Amino acid sequence: MTTPPWTPDSSPHQAPATQRRGTSGWLIAAVVTAIVVVLVCAVVAAAVFVLRLRDDATGAAPGDTTASAADGTCRWLPVEAASNVNVKDVGTPPRTVPTNGVQQLTMTTNRGVVTIQVDTGKAPCAAASITHLAGRRFFDGTSCHRLVTEGIKVLQCGDPSGTGMGGPAYQFSEENLPTTADADPYPVGTLAMAKTQAPHTTGSQFFIVYGPTPIAPEYTVLGTVTAGMDVIHTIGKGGAVDPAGNTAPDGTPKSPVTIATLTITPAA
């Protein structure tokens, strides 16, 4: 809920000119003011302390948005399932993960088959996560819940709840980000991981780029489509609709897209 901006009172009450405060009145006012200042400082200090606890609880250093598993270790940051009914808890991937090689991801949908080469060595944590989830059949029987046709062109999948608010009971830091110098950071055929606006919030949702997508280089690049781009293009041309079924530039695919199975090979 958005709070209306504060506006000053248009007719402030003023003390009559004949009203005067005694010495005791000023002393009491000074004491009250001092107490208020102390209380405010205490609240601010408490807030800062809570924020520090929150940073420590996630296991992520502030500003560390490009963490990678160069040493073969990933940090899986817990998500409270109790606070989000769309979270599906299937455990967490191993902390030690492969840091080289590639994998082949095969996504069989009701619209066709799409294969993707996963850059395991460049995005080891993301690769380990999607491998773990695929092994738990996390994506099987789920829908691609979002299609954007204007401004950017992406098909987004990977949320078992189909709401865009779901994912596993963990998140992790972004890695293998395009550089700001890249003229086209997410070219057609890119599979990248979705996240919120905050860092360290990559989960299970991913998007496939099928047209010009000028977005900030803040999303982990996991791999590239090697076959089946015609399937994605056809879905994109079909357009998107809003909840009422009306054509929309950002909505669900007009012709539903369901992932029957999503499998991935071991790193090699």
C-alpha positions in Angstrom: 0.0 0.0 0.0 1.3 3.5 -0.9 1.1 6.1 1.8 0.1 9.6 0.6 2.9 12.1 0.9 2.9 14.1 4.1 1.6 17.7 3.7 1.7 20.5 6.3 -1.5 21.6 8.1 -2.9 24.5 6.0 -4.2 26.2 9.2 -1.8 25.5 12.0 -2.9 26.3 15.5 -0.9 29.1 17.1 -0.7 30.1 20.8 -2.3 33.5 21.5 0.2 36.3 21.8 -0.9 36.9 25.4 0.1 33.3 26.4 3.5 33.0 28.1 5.4 29.9 29.4 7.0 30.0 32.8 10.6 28.8 33.6 9.3 25.5 34.8 7.4 25.0 31.5 10.6 25.5 29.5 12.5 23.1 31.7 10.0 20.4 31.3 10.0 20.9 27.5 13.8 20.6 27.4 13.7 17.4 29.4 11.0 15.9 27.2 13.0 16.9 24.1 16.1 15.2 25.4 14.1 12.0 26.2 12.7 12.0 22.7 16.2 12.4 21.1 17.5 9.5 23.2 14.6 7.2 22.2 15.0 8.1 18.5 18.7 7.3 18.6 17.9 4.0 20.3 15.4 3.1 17.6 17.8 4.0 14.8 20.5 1.9 16.4 18.2 -1.0 16.7 17.2 -0.7 13.1 20.8 -0.7 12.0 21.4 -3.8 14.2 18.5 -5.6 12.6 19.8 -4.8 9.1 23.2 -6.2 10.0 21.6 -9.4 11.3 19.7 -9.7 8.1 22.8 -9.4 6.0 24.6 -12.0 8.2 21.6 -14.3 8.0 21.7 -14.4 4.2 25.4 -15.2 4.3 26.0 -12.5 1.6 28.3 -9.5 1.9 26.6 -6.2 1.1 27.2 -5.3 -2.5 28.5 -8.7 -3.5 26.3 -9.1 -6.6 28.7 -11.0 -8.7 29.7 -13.9 -6.4 30.9 -17.0 -8.2 32.0 -20.5 -7.2 35.6 -20.2 -8.3 36.6 -22.4 -5.4 33.8 -24.9 -6.1 31.6 -23.7 -3.1 28.1 -22.1 -3.4 26.1 -20.4 -0.7 22.4 -21.3 -0.7 20.5 -18.5 1.1 17.3 -19.8 2.9 13.8 -18.5 2.0 11.1 -18.8 4.6 8.5 -21.1 3.1 6.0 -20.0 5.8 6.1 -16.4 4.5 5.4 -17.4 0.9 2.9 -20.1 0.1 4.3 -20.3 -3.4 7.7 -21.7 -2.2 8.3 -25.3 -3.0 10.8 -26.9 -0.7 12.8 -29.7 -2.4 16.0 -29.3 -0.3 19.2 -27.5 -1.4 21.9 -28.4 -3.9 25.3 -29.6 -2.6 27.6 -26.8 -1.5 30.5 -28.2 -3.5 29.8 -28.0 -7.2 31.5 -28.6 -10.6 33.4 -25.6 -11.9 34.1 -26.5 -15.5 32.5 -28.1 -18.5 29.1 -27.8 -20.1 25.7 -29.5 -19.7 22.8 -30.0 -22.1 19.4 -29.0 -20.8 16.3 -30.4 -22.6 13.0 -28.8 -22.1 10.1 -30.7 -23.6 7.0 -28.6 -23.8 3.5 -28.9 -25.3 4.7 -26.6 -28.1 7.9 -28.4 -28.9 11.4 -29.4 -27.6 14.1 -26.8 -26.7 17.7 -27.7 -26.0 20.1 -25.4 -24.3 23.9 -25.6 -23.7 24.5 -24.7 -20.0 27.8 -23.0 -19.3 28.6 -24.9 -16.1 32.1 -23.4 -15.8 30.9 -19.8 -16.2 27.8 -20.1 -13.9 28.5 -23.1 -11.6 26.0 -22.2 -8.9 23.2 -21.6 -11.3 24.1 -24.8 -13.1 24.2 -26.7 -9.8 20.8 -25.3 -8.8 19.0 -26.1 -12.0 20.6 -29.6 -12.0 19.3 -30.1 -8.5 15.8 -28.9 -9.3 15.6 -30.9 -12.5 16.6 -34.0 -10.6 13.7 -33.4 -8.2 11.3 -32.9 -11.2 10.7 -29.4 -9.9 9.9 -28.1 -13.4 7.8 -31.0 -14.7 4.2 -30.2 -15.3 4.7 -26.4 -14.8 3.7 -23.5 -17.0 5.7 -20.7 -18.5 3.8 -18.0 -16.7 5.1 -14.8 -18.5 5.6 -13.6 -22.1 6.8 -10.1 -22.9 6.3 -8.9 -26.4 7.1 -5.1 -26.3 10.1 -3.3 -24.9 11.8 -6.6 -24.3 11.1 -10.0 -25.8 11.3 -12.9 -23.3 9.5 -16.1 -22.3 9.7 -16.7 -18.6 9.3 -20.1 -16.9 10.5 -22.0 -13.8 7.8 -21.1 -11.2 5.8 -24.2 -10.0 3.1 -22.0 -8.7 2.6 -20.3 -12.1 2.2 -16.9 -10.3 5.6 -15.4 -10.8 6.0 -15.3 -7.0 7.3 -18.9 -6.5 10.5 -20.8 -6.4 12.6 -23.1 -4.2 13.3 -22.6 -0.5 16.6 -21.0 -1.3 18.2 -18.3 -3.3 21.7 -17.5 -4.4 23.9 -14.7 -5.7 24.2 -13.7 -9.3 27.1 -14.7 -11.5 28.4 -14.6 -15.1 26.9 -11.2 -15.6 27.4 -9.4 -18.9 29.7 -6.5 -18.8 28.3 -2.9 -19.1 30.3 -2.5 -22.3 28.3 -5.2 -24.1 26.2 -3.6 -26.8 23.7 -6.5 -26.6 24.1 -8.1 -23.1 21.3 -10.6 -23.7 21.3 -11.7 -27.3 18.6 -13.8 -28.9 18.8 -17.4 -27.6 20.2 -16.5 -24.2 18.8 -18.4 -21.2 19.2 -16.2 -18.1 18.0 -16.5 -14.5 15.3 -14.2 -13.2 15.5 -12.4 -9.9 14.0 -9.6 -7.9 15.4 -6.0 -7.9 17.5 -6.9 -4.9 20.9 -8.8 -5.1 21.3 -12.4 -4.0 17.7 -13.3 -5.1 18.3 -15.7 -8.0 16.0 -18.8 -7.7 14.4 -21.2 -10.1 12.8 -18.8 -12.6 14.5 -18.3 -15.9 13.8 -16.5 -19.2 14.7 -17.2 -22.8 15.3 -14.2 -25.0 13.7 -14.3 -28.5 14.2 -10.7 -29.6 15.9 -7.4 -28.7 16.0 -7.2 -24.9 17.8 -4.0 -23.7 17.9 -4.7 -19.9 20.5 -4.0 -17.3 23.3 -6.7 -17.1 22.0 -7.9 -13.7 20.8 -11.4 -14.5 22.9 -14.5 -14.5 23.6 -15.9 -18.0 23.2 -19.7 -17.7 23.4 -20.9 -21.3 22.3 -20.6 -25.0 19.6 -22.3 -27.0 21.1 -24.7 -29.4 17.8 -26.1 -30.9 14.2 -25.1 -30.7 14.4 -21.3 -31.1 11.7 -21.7 -33.7 9.4 -23.0 -30.9 10.2 -19.9 -28.8 9.6 -17.5 -31.7 6.3 -19.1 -32.5 5.2 -18.7 -28.8 6.3 -15.0 -29.0 4.4 -14.4 -32.2 1.3 -15.9 -30.6 1.2 -12.9 -28.2 0.3 -12.5 -24.5 -2.9 -11.8 -22.6 -3.8 -10.2 -19.3 -5.9 -12.0 -16.6 -9.1 -11.0 -18.4 -7.9 -12.6 -21.6 -7.2 -9.3 -23.4 -4.1 -8.8 -25.6 -1.3 -7.4 -23.5 2.4 -6.6 -24.0 3.3 -8.3 -20.8 1.2 -11.2 -19.6 0.8 -15.0 -20.0 1.2 -16.7 -23.3 -2.1 -16.6 -25.3 -1.6 -20.2 -26.1 -0.5 -21.8 -22.8 3.0 -23.2 -22.6 3.5 -26.2 -20.3 6.8 -27.9 -19.5 6.2 -31.7 -19.6 9.8 -32.5 -18.5 13.0 -30.6 -18.0 16.2 -32.7 -17.8 19.9 -31.9 -17.8 23.0 -34.0 -18.4 26.0 -34.1 -15.9 28.8 -31.6 -16.5 31.4 -32.7 -19.0 
